[in-house]
Amino acid sequence: MQEIERSNDIDDSSGSKAWEYRQYIHWVPIPDYRLHVTIVVDAILQVNLSKGVEPLTKFSVYIPTRNRLDLLQFAVLSVIQQNYSDWELIVSDNDSEDDVAGYIQSLNDHRIKYYRTDHFVSVTENWNNALSHTTGEYVTLLGDDDCLMPDYFSALTPLIEQFHQPDVIHTDGYLFLYPGIVMERTQNGMLLTGYNSFFNPTKSYLLERKEALTLVRNSLQLKIDFLYNLQLFCVRREFVQSLAAKGKFFQSPFPDYYVLVMLFLKATTILIYQQPMVVVGISPKSIGYLLFNKREQEGVSQLNNLGEYQSSRLADKMFPGNYEIANRLIAMDVFQQNYDEELRSVGIEVDYGAFRRAQIRFNYERYYLDRLLPQENFHAARTHMTQLERFWYDMWLMPTFVLLRQFSPRIRGGLIRRFRKLIGHRVDYGYKRWSVVDFKNILEVAQQMPSRHIEQV
């Protein structure tokens, strides 16, 4: 490791405060992509050199990981390269075959702490394990295939002070699809900008209680108004601890879905800062890759926890079909059990019928439109339908999908999106645009894309 001397151009106006500036050069192997990247890591130990912002808040970033060291390195480096010093990084290794421990040790940074499970545990357990080791005032989960924008901490610090330590901070982000994720575009990556049109992107503000309850109500009715990416949320530790009476912070097979609905129900102050502070990655190793390519069922093995939440309570409410819809139902059922009295007091409860209808529509779409559902599976699912349901969906949904299939793929895509929105089958997150990009990895996105800042009002 080579250390470069501190530059004489650094402003020493802080008086007695010791300004230290070091640059470390790391040679980072990326075996799966057959390249080596030289990363210059700026570790500012005392202050934010570019903006003069003192580290008033300690942040904890926790990264659960398993067998994705080639991607994890980008996530870790995005934290090391922050222009803010008071942070810690927790890496919780879920029994990986990769030498994650060796990589973390090679970084030689006391702020980065490594923990490893002694066997392959569920994604929910590993997320709880990672969170349990954090000590910062604010905690942020980062996927091992995600990245923070370079000024994540320095942008949030003044907001935390200005809005008097809100329980939750929600930011915007970029969504980066590695080359090859979308079948028809194999040579280039794709970048989505403009998440979550539910929130106002023109100012930073505290979410009103009625708006938060609208998000809770719609989530329990499978009407999804925003992306359930926990990476876009920074949460105050004291608030996390206040929820301990209901059990562990993460619950259900979809722990982020459960937690985010809980945050909107329970948080007293939710700050909305709709600027891109995170890059969410979808790589060939991500569950998102399976979703984009209509291979959802293969993601069950990655979660490793579906069996934990099978119960007689849901036996008569489950319906064969999409595992993502099933897991959302399980997450909302667990949430309903934990907060039943509070939910009923504001007239909110799980709409089990909405989940059933979504599964039926999914089966019809996959069979008649995508031609991806085997005939025996489709007919097996139909045995769970009532006679009236079979008549109703055969009368209008089957011919609709058969008709849509006659259009060219490009025209069909736009028609299907409008149709799904009309019938409530799929979520419309309000994306602004997709762009084809030349970025080869997610760290390039974080380093080169702007994190636009709005005036703090």
Secondary structure, DSSP 4 states (H G I P E B T S, - for coil): --B-PPPTTS--TTTTS---EEEEEEEEEEGGGTEEEEEEEEEESSS-TTT-----S-EEEEEEESS-HHHHHHHHHHHHT-S---EEEEEEE-S-SS-HHHHHHHH--TTEEEEE-SS---HHHHHHHHHHT--SSEEEE--TT-EE-TTHHHHHHHHHHHTTS-SEEEEEEEEEEPTTSSTT--SSEEEEE---TTS-TTS-EEPPHHHHHHHHHHHHTT---S---GGGEEEEHHHHHHTGGGS-SS-SSSHHHHHHHHHHHH-S-EEEEEEEEEEEEE-TTSHHHHHHTT-GGGGHHHH--GGGG--GGGTTT--SS-HHHHHHHHHHHHHHHHTHHHHHHTT----HHHHHHHHHHHHHIIIIIS--S-HHHHHHHHTTS-HHHHHHHHHHHHHHHHHHTTS-HHHHHHHHHHHHHHHT-S------EEEEE--SSHHHHHHHS--------
